């Protein structure tokens, strides 16, 4: 969707249980404002409003969610609703959530939203529920979550020295402290190394027929690990 498109909130998106930004039927917000309500305040009503706007129906949008998950190779993930409230058919894994976060963070507009600490959106003062933004050096996101069945879930991301790490904890009562320790470990215990630079010769390929006995194979782009 156009992130600045205007969305009229349908009545069916209002009064969703759990966390809410208290949308009103007929209220008009931009997609960006709804995303801020969703990602900063875990607004389940904002999730439903976006799903209905983008997919036409909640069921159609969930189908698209599952198609995207399959395309991204998230083999341990299945969605049953747009907001993540408990459902036996709504599940994921730490690895899949990390992969999904890394994919989403490639989008600049997503990075800006999830790293926003406080904002005034559609007349609502929103403060990000993600305390990592205040507690962890270089934190840039991503999302908190809680249900009775799942417990406390936190997808975190931080950037230091040009590197970005993603951390996922599931059913972790001390998730803020756990993730702060995990980020310190990840940034201190591992370094990024350039294994091959663009243009480096990586192999010689024999040519069976022709005037040249072998051809130099060079890296088209750098490879880091």
N, C-alpha and C positions, 0 to 999 in steps of 0.2 A: 504494500500500500504506500501511497504518498504520505510521508510522515507528517506533512502539514495539512492533510485533508481534514475536513470538518466532519464530525460524526455526531448524529443525533442519537442520544441514548434511548434504546427501547425499554419498555417496562420490564421485559423478561430478563434484562441485565441488572435490575435493581433488587436489593434485598437478598443477595447471595450470602449464604452463611459464611462465617469466618471473618478474616481481615477484610476491611472495606474502606473505600474512599467516599462512600455515601453518595453515589450518583443518584440523580433525580430523573424520573421519566421525562423525556423531551429536552433535557439539557443538552447543549451542543459543546463538545470539546474537540480538540485536534487529536489526531492519532498520537502525536508526541506527548500531549498532556495525559492521555490514557496510559501510555507506556511509562511515564513518570509515576503515575499512581500505581501501576502494576509492579514496577521494579523497585521503587523506593518503599512503598507502603504495603506491598503484597495484596493489593486490592483485587479480591476475587471478582468483584463487580466490574472492575476495569478489564480483567481478563475476559469475562463473558461479553462485554460490549465490543471488544476488539475481535473476538471470535465471530460474533454475529455480523460485524461489519465486513470482515475479510472473507468469511466463508459462507455467509448467507444463513446458515444454521449451525448450531453447536456441533451436530453430528458430522456435517460436511467438513467443518474446520478440524475436528479430531481426526478424520480420515487423512487430511492433508498433513497433520502433525505426524501421524504414523508413517505416511509415505516418505516424509522428510527424514524421519529417524532411520528408516530402512536405507535410504539413499546415503546417509552419513555413516552407515555401518554400525549403528547402535543396536547390537543384537540382543542386549539384555533389557531393552526398553520397550514399553507399550503404554500408550496414552488412552485414557477413557473419558477425559473431560479437559476443558481448557485451563483449569485453575489449580489442579493438583489435589483437590480434596480426596479423602480416602475412598478408594474403590479397588476391588481385587484385581481389576484389569488395568490399574494405573500403577506402574512400577518402573524402576530404573536401577542402575548400578553406579558405584562411585566412578568407575572407568568411563561409562557412557556420559555421565554428567560432566566429567572433566573434558571429554572430547567435544561435547556440545558447547561448553563454555568457551573453549579455545576457538572453535569455529565462529561463534557469535562475536567474540572479541575482535575478530578481523574487521568488523564493521565499525567505522568511526562513530556513527550516530549511536550505536549500542554502547560503545565504550564511554561516550560522554554521559549517557543516561545513567549507567550503573555506577559511575564514579562520582555522580552528583551527591553532595552531602545534604544540602538543603535547597529548596526551591519553592517559589510561589507559582502554582499551576492551576489554572481555572478557578482562581479565588481561594485555593486551598494551600495552606502552608504545609509542605511535606518535608519531613526529616527522614533520611535513609535509615532503615532498620539495621543496616550492615555496619556494626561497630568496628569492623576491621579498618574502615576508612579513617578512623581516628586513632586506632591502636597499633596498626602495623605499618612500618615504613614502606612507602611505595605502593600501598594498597590501591587498587583501581576497581574493585567490585567483588563479588558479582551478585549474589542473591541468598537471602535467608529463607528458611521454610520450616514449618512445623505442622504436624498432625498427630493425633493420638496414636495412630498405628505406626507412623514412621519415626516419631520422635523429632529431635532437633536436627535439621539438615542445614549445612552451610557449604556453599560453593564460593570459594575465595579466589582472588587473583591479585598478584602484586608484581611490580616491575622495579628492578634495581640493576644499574649498570648496563642498560640496554637489553636485559633479559626479562622475559615474562614467565612466571610460574603460576599454575592453577592447582588449587588444593581443594579436596572434597572430603568432608566428614559427614557421616550418617549416624543418627542416634547417638550423638556425642553431647552429653550434658555440659561439658566444659569446652564447647567448640571454639570460643574466642581464644582462650589460652592455648588450646591444642593447635589451632591453625597458626598462631603467632610463633609457636615453637617449631612447627613444621616448615614454615617459610624461612625462618632463620637457618634451619638445617639444610633446606634445599639450596639456598643461595650460597651457603658456606662450604658445603660438602661437594658440590658439583660446579664445574666451570664449562663454558662453551668453547669448543675448539673447532677451528676451521681445518677440516681434513683435506679438502681440495679447493683450490681457487679457480675462478673462471679462466679457461685457456690452458690449464695444466694438462700435460699429456698423462693419460691414465692407462693407456694400453696401445699396443700395435696390433692391428687386425690383418691377418694374412689375406691376400687376394689370390684366388685360385687361378683366374685367367686375367690377362691384361698385361700392360707394360710394367706396372709397379708391383713389386713383390709383397709389400704390405703398406697399410695406410695408418697414419697416426690418428688415434681417437683422443679428442680433447674434451674436457668438461665445458659444457655450455654455460653453467652457472656454478657459483660456489656451493659447497656442501659442508654444513656444520653439524656437530653432534655434541 
